Amino acid sequence: MNKADSILEHDVQDELGWDVLLDSSDIAVKADNGVVTLTGAVYSYEELLQAEDDAWDVSGVKQVNNDLLVGPAAEALIDEKIADAC
């Protein structure tokens, strides 16, 4: 039985949020028929890998597309988000 995309997105986001090794506040999750896409920004390559591992840990995930940005590109994205909030 397949999970609904909205439930799968919620479950993956929840899994990311529980991971103490990862700051998931700038990660977006989209699901389409069990294919999960991670977008947004993380500070290190280790966090990128951790986010992908976390997504795979959720039942119902058939594939993970990891489109996260790392490092300076991620910092620019986060800085822009902070500037928009001001």
N, C-alpha and C positions, 0 to 999 in steps of 0.2 A: 504494500500500500504506500502510495506517495503522499508526502505532506503537502499541504497547500503552500504556495510560495510565501505568503505573508507569515505563516507559522515558521517556515524554515528560516526566513530572514530574522525573525524575532529570536529563534533559538540560537542562531549563529552569533547575533549581536550580544545575546546574553552570555554565551560561552566566552566571547572576547572580553566582556566586561568583568568576568570572574577571574581572568588571568592576571595575577599580580606582577608578572614579568612584562606586561604589555600595557601601554597607554592607548586605549581604543577610542578615546574621545574624538579623534579625527578620522575614524574609519567608518565608511558607509558600506552597507551590505545590500546586495540585490540578488534575488533568486528567480530563476526561470526554469521550471521543470527539473529541479534538483541540481541545476548548474548555478553555483554561487559565485558572484563576482565581488571582490573586495576592492574598493577605491578609497582614495584619501591619502593620508600621510602618516608616516612613522619616523622616528628619529634614527633608527639603526636597522641594519640588515638583519640582525638577530630578531628584532621585533617583526619585521616582514615575514620571516620564516615562522615565527611563533604564531602570528595571526593565521597563516595558511594552515598550520598544524591544528590550531583550534577549530578552524572551519571544518576540517576533515573529521574531527572528533564528534561532530553532530550527526545523528542518525538521519538518513534521508538525503545527505549530500552525495551527489554522483560525480561532480567535478568542481574544482575550484580554479577560478581565473583570478590570479593575484595581480591587480593593477595598482598596487600601492606605490607611492613615491617615497624615496628615502633620502635623508640627509639634507643638503642645502635646498633642494627643490621642495622638500617637505616643509622646511623652515619658512620658506617664502610663502607657501600656501597657508601655513598656520599664522604667519604675520599678517597676511591679507585678511584672514578671518577675524583676527583681533582688531585690525583697523576698521573693518566693516562694523564691528560691534560698538565701536566708539562713536 
